[in-house]
Amino acid sequence: MSQFDQYLTEEVVEDYSDGIITRREALRRLALLGVAAAVAVPLLAACDAAGQGPAGPTTAGPADPSSASATPAGPSPLPAAAITFKGPDNRELQGAWAAADQPRGAVLVVHENRGLTDHIRSVAGRLAASGFSALAIDLLSEEGGTASFNDEGEVTAALNNAPDSRFVADMKAAVGELQRRTPEAKIGAVGFCFGGGMVWTLLASGEPRLAAASPFYGPLPDGADFAGSPNAAVLGVYGEQDERVNATRDAAKQALEKAGLTHEIVTYPNAGHAFFNDTGQRYNATAAAAAYEKLTGWFNTHLG
């Protein structure tokens, strides 16, 4: 099992553990990921034994009272229009484009393991409203786009089946598209969960065109070396309660220091994995608002 295979499997188990999905749905999603029943059943049984899962205590749900309203962090989004653009090997890539009126920079937005959703489109729109033209890429463009799948489980499985090298090539093409649309702007990138891992992966692949990057609670690739992205100022965002991803936080800091990159690691208290997603059960409005302010401040400094 590769690193991202393991990460996506753990995402399903964690959703079950937190009571977000049922045992039946967890088994279905694990099967879609290629996890055999002989492995999946003990994984979920371990959660049951720990008193977790739908039948036991859950940490899912708002982490603070203000989260109940699910008010998105940041300003009201500008429109994000569906676009296509040229990718590697003349493949057509899909995305959502939100143009700032007077852009201070341009940002690539990389989605979670749920694909290019309305939530991710709204993130692009909010960044545009904050002065940063944004392109949210659909990493399942080759499969027909996120909208061609029936549900989240199928989307995650499709992401699991595609090679990371294709994702890197597509993200690099998206950086090129941002340069084409905003030729005077410096380029940044932000990604969430799986997309946070993809931003780390893009940095590790060597991307000198990036002036700033912000992976939100994304898994760090094994042996990450960021020397090939010398111009990127990196803001790593984590949630205090996200023990699984936080296990790679120190390694991320060490890799950034080794590469000599400008960086800051921020961990938000009382926040878990995916705390920024205002459509999810782990949304934390207080942490999300603070993280959005920090993110746009970072982009103002390094892209403006």
C-alpha positions as CSV (number, residue, x, y, z in Angstrom):
1,M,0.0,0.0,0.0
2,S,1.5,3.4,-1.0
3,Q,1.5,6.4,1.2
4,F,-1.6,8.0,-0.3
5,D,-3.4,4.6,-0.6
6,Q,-2.9,4.3,3.2
7,Y,-4.0,7.9,3.8
8,L,-7.3,7.5,1.8
9,T,-8.0,4.2,3.6
10,E,-7.4,5.9,7.0
11,E,-9.8,8.6,6.0
12,V,-12.6,6.1,5.6
13,V,-11.7,4.4,8.9
14,E,-11.6,7.8,10.6
15,D,-15.0,8.8,9.2
16,Y,-16.4,5.6,10.6
17,S,-14.7,6.1,13.9
18,D,-16.2,9.6,14.2
19,G,-19.6,8.3,13.4
20,I,-19.9,10.2,10.1
21,I,-20.5,7.1,8.0
22,T,-22.1,3.7,8.9
23,R,-20.3,0.4,9.1
24,R,-21.9,-0.7,5.8
25,E,-20.8,2.5,4.0
26,A,-17.3,2.2,5.4
27,L,-17.0,-1.4,4.2
28,R,-18.3,-0.3,0.7
29,R,-15.8,2.5,0.5
30,L,-12.9,0.4,1.6
31,A,-13.9,-2.2,-1.0
32,L,-13.8,0.5,-3.6
33,L,-10.3,1.3,-2.5
34,G,-9.3,-2.3,-3.0
35,V,-9.1,-3.1,0.7
36,A,-10.1,-6.8,1.2
37,A,-12.9,-7.7,3.6
38,A,-10.3,-9.7,5.6
39,V,-8.5,-6.5,6.3
40,A,-11.4,-4.0,6.4
41,V,-13.5,-5.9,9.0
42,P,-10.7,-6.0,11.7
43,L,-10.0,-2.3,11.0
44,L,-13.6,-1.3,11.8
45,A,-13.8,-3.8,14.7
46,A,-10.8,-2.1,16.3
47,C,-12.8,1.1,16.3
48,D,-15.8,-0.7,17.8
49,A,-13.6,-2.1,20.5
50,A,-12.4,1.4,21.3
51,G,-16.0,2.6,21.8
52,Q,-15.9,4.5,18.5
53,G,-18.0,4.3,15.4
54,P,-21.7,5.1,14.9
55,A,-22.7,3.0,18.0
56,G,-20.2,4.7,20.3
57,P,-19.0,8.2,21.2
58,T,-18.2,10.5,18.3
59,T,-16.0,13.5,17.9
60,A,-17.8,14.5,14.7
61,G,-19.8,17.6,14.7
62,P,-19.1,21.3,15.4
63,A,-16.1,21.8,17.7
64,D,-17.5,25.1,19.0
65,P,-21.0,26.6,19.3
66,S,-20.5,29.1,16.5
67,S,-19.9,26.2,14.0
68,A,-23.5,25.2,14.2
69,S,-24.4,27.9,11.7
70,A,-21.8,26.7,9.3
71,T,-21.0,30.3,8.2
72,P,-18.1,30.0,5.7
73,A,-14.8,31.7,6.7
74,G,-13.9,34.7,4.6
75,P,-16.0,37.1,2.4
76,S,-18.9,36.2,0.2
77,P,-17.5,34.4,-2.8
78,L,-17.3,35.8,-6.3
79,P,-18.6,33.6,-9.1
80,A,-16.4,30.6,-10.0
81,A,-17.0,29.7,-13.7
82,A,-16.5,26.2,-15.1
83,I,-13.5,26.2,-17.5
84,T,-11.4,23.8,-19.5
85,F,-7.7,24.3,-20.3
86,K,-4.9,22.4,-22.0
87,G,-3.1,19.8,-19.9
88,P,-0.2,17.5,-20.5
89,D,-0.2,15.4,-23.7
90,N,-3.0,17.7,-25.0
91,R,-5.4,16.3,-22.4
92,E,-8.3,18.6,-21.5
93,L,-8.4,19.6,-17.9
94,Q,-11.4,21.0,-16.0
95,G,-11.6,23.5,-13.2
96,A,-13.4,26.5,-11.7
97,W,-12.1,30.0,-12.3
98,A,-12.8,32.9,-10.1
99,A,-11.3,36.3,-11.2
100,A,-10.4,39.0,-8.7
101,D,-11.3,42.5,-9.8
102,Q,-7.7,43.8,-9.2
103,P,-5.7,40.7,-8.5
104,R,-2.8,40.9,-6.0
105,G,-1.8,37.4,-6.9
106,A,-3.2,34.1,-8.3
107,V,-3.8,30.9,-6.5
108,L,-4.2,27.2,-7.4
109,V,-6.8,25.5,-5.2
110,V,-6.5,21.7,-4.8
111,H,-9.5,19.8,-3.6
112,E,-10.0,17.1,-0.9
113,N,-10.6,13.5,-1.6
114,R,-14.2,14.4,-2.5
115,G,-13.1,16.0,-5.7
116,L,-14.1,19.4,-7.1
117,T,-17.1,20.2,-5.0
118,D,-19.2,23.3,-4.5
119,H,-17.3,23.9,-1.3
120,I,-13.9,24.0,-3.1
121,R,-15.5,26.3,-5.8
122,S,-16.5,28.6,-3.0
123,V,-13.0,28.6,-1.6
124,A,-11.8,29.8,-5.1
125,G,-14.5,32.4,-5.0
126,R,-13.7,33.7,-1.6
127,L,-10.0,34.0,-2.5
128,A,-11.1,36.1,-5.5
129,A,-13.2,38.3,-3.3
130,S,-10.1,38.7,-1.1
131,G,-8.0,39.9,-4.1
132,F,-6.5,36.7,-5.5
133,S,-7.7,35.2,-8.8
134,A,-8.1,31.5,-8.2
135,L,-8.2,28.3,-10.2
136,A,-9.7,25.2,-8.5
137,I,-8.5,22.2,-10.5
138,D,-10.4,18.9,-10.9
139,L,-7.8,16.2,-10.6
140,L,-10.3,13.7,-12.1
141,S,-10.5,15.5,-15.4
142,E,-9.2,12.5,-17.3
143,E,-12.0,10.4,-15.8
144,G,-14.6,13.0,-17.0
145,G,-14.5,15.2,-13.9
146,T,-15.8,14.8,-10.4
147,A,-19.4,15.3,-11.5
148,S,-19.3,12.1,-13.6
149,F,-19.2,10.0,-10.4
150,N,-22.2,8.9,-8.4
151,D,-20.9,9.5,-4.9
152,E,-17.9,10.4,-2.7
153,G,-16.8,6.8,-2.3
154,E,-16.4,6.5,-6.1
155,V,-14.6,9.8,-6.3
156,T,-12.1,8.7,-3.6
157,A,-11.5,5.4,-5.3
158,A,-10.8,7.1,-8.6
159,L,-8.3,9.4,-7.0
160,N,-6.7,6.3,-5.4
161,N,-6.4,4.6,-8.8
162,A,-4.7,7.4,-10.6
163,P,-0.9,7.9,-10.3
164,D,0.5,10.8,-8.3
165,S,2.7,11.7,-11.3
166,R,-0.4,12.5,-13.3
167,F,-1.7,14.8,-10.5
168,V,1.6,16.6,-10.4
169,A,1.7,17.1,-14.2
170,D,-1.9,18.4,-14.1
171,M,-1.2,20.8,-11.2
172,K,1.9,22.1,-13.1
173,A,-0.4,22.7,-16.1
174,A,-2.8,24.6,-13.9
175,V,0.1,26.8,-12.7
176,G,0.8,27.5,-16.3
177,E,-2.9,28.4,-16.9
178,L,-2.8,30.8,-14.0
179,Q,0.3,32.5,-15.5
180,R,-1.5,32.7,-18.8
181,R,-4.6,34.3,-17.3
182,T,-2.7,36.6,-14.8
183,P,0.7,37.2,-16.5
184,E,1.8,39.8,-14.0
185,A,0.8,37.9,-10.9
186,K,2.9,35.8,-8.5
187,I,1.5,32.3,-8.1
188,G,0.4,30.5,-4.9
189,A,-1.2,27.2,-4.1
190,V,-3.5,26.0,-1.3
191,G,-4.9,22.5,-0.8
192,F,-7.0,20.7,1.8
193,C,-6.7,17.1,3.2
194,F,-5.8,15.0,0.2
195,G,-5.3,18.3,-1.6
196,G,-2.9,19.5,1.1
197,G,-0.9,16.3,0.5
198,M,-0.9,17.2,-3.2
199,V,0.4,20.7,-2.5
200,W,3.3,19.1,-0.5
201,T,3.8,16.7,-3.4
202,L,3.9,19.6,-5.9
203,L,6.5,21.4,-3.8
204,A,8.6,18.2,-3.6
205,S,8.4,17.7,-7.3
206,G,10.2,21.0,-7.9
207,E,8.0,24.0,-8.9
208,P,10.1,27.2,-9.0
209,R,7.1,29.2,-10.2
210,L,5.4,29.0,-6.8
211,A,5.9,32.1,-4.7
212,A,3.7,30.8,-1.8
213,A,2.0,27.6,-0.8
214,S,-0.3,26.5,2.1
215,P,-1.1,22.8,2.6
216,F,-4.0,22.5,5.1
217,Y,-3.7,19.3,7.2
218,G,-2.2,17.3,4.3
219,P,0.0,14.2,4.6
220,L,3.7,14.8,3.8
221,P,5.2,12.6,1.1
222,D,7.8,10.2,2.3
223,G,11.3,11.7,2.0
224,A,10.0,15.0,0.8
225,D,12.7,17.4,-0.5
226,F,11.7,20.9,-1.3
227,A,15.0,22.1,-2.7
228,G,13.4,22.3,-6.2
229,S,10.8,24.9,-5.1
230,P,13.2,27.5,-3.7
231,N,10.9,30.5,-4.2
232,A,7.9,29.2,-2.2
233,A,7.1,30.6,1.2
234,V,5.1,27.8,2.9
235,L,2.4,28.1,5.5
236,G,1.5,24.7,7.0
237,V,-1.9,24.5,8.7
238,Y,-2.9,21.8,11.2
239,G,-5.7,21.1,13.7
240,E,-4.7,20.3,17.2
241,Q,-6.9,17.2,17.4
242,D,-5.8,15.8,14.0
243,E,-3.3,13.3,15.5
244,R,-3.1,11.2,12.3
245,V,-1.8,14.0,10.0
246,N,0.0,15.8,12.8
247,A,2.3,12.8,13.0
248,T,4.0,14.2,9.9
249,R,4.1,17.8,11.1
250,D,7.6,17.7,12.5
251,A,9.0,16.0,9.4
252,A,7.4,18.8,7.3
253,K,9.1,21.5,9.4
254,Q,12.4,19.7,9.2
255,A,12.2,19.4,5.4
256,L,11.3,23.1,5.0
257,E,14.2,24.1,7.2
258,K,16.6,21.8,5.3
259,A,15.5,23.4,2.0
260,G,15.9,26.9,3.5
261,L,12.4,27.9,2.7
262,T,10.6,30.8,4.4
263,H,7.9,29.0,6.4
264,E,5.5,28.9,9.3
265,I,3.7,26.0,10.9
266,V,0.3,26.9,12.6
267,T,-1.7,24.5,14.7
268,Y,-5.3,25.6,15.6
269,P,-6.6,24.6,19.1
270,N,-9.7,22.5,19.5
271,A,-9.8,21.8,15.8
272,G,-9.7,18.4,14.1
273,H,-9.1,17.2,10.6
274,A,-11.0,19.1,7.8
275,F,-11.9,21.9,10.2
276,F,-12.0,24.4,7.4
277,N,-14.8,22.6,5.4
278,D,-18.0,24.4,6.3
279,T,-20.1,21.6,4.7
280,G,-18.6,18.9,6.9
281,Q,-19.3,17.6,10.3
282,R,-15.8,18.6,11.6
283,Y,-16.1,22.2,10.7
284,N,-14.8,24.6,13.3
285,A,-15.9,28.2,12.5
286,T,-13.5,29.8,15.0
287,A,-10.5,28.0,13.7
288,A,-11.6,28.3,10.0
289,A,-12.0,32.1,10.3
290,A,-8.6,32.4,11.9
291,A,-7.0,30.2,9.3
292,Y,-8.5,32.1,6.4
293,E,-7.2,35.4,7.9
294,K,-3.8,33.8,8.3
295,L,-3.9,32.4,4.8
296,T,-4.8,35.6,3.0
297,G,-2.3,37.5,5.1
298,W,0.4,35.1,4.0
299,F,-0.6,35.5,0.4
300,N,-0.7,39.3,0.8
301,T,2.9,39.2,2.0
302,H,4.3,36.7,-0.5
303,L,2.1,37.3,-3.6
304,G,1.1,40.9,-3.2
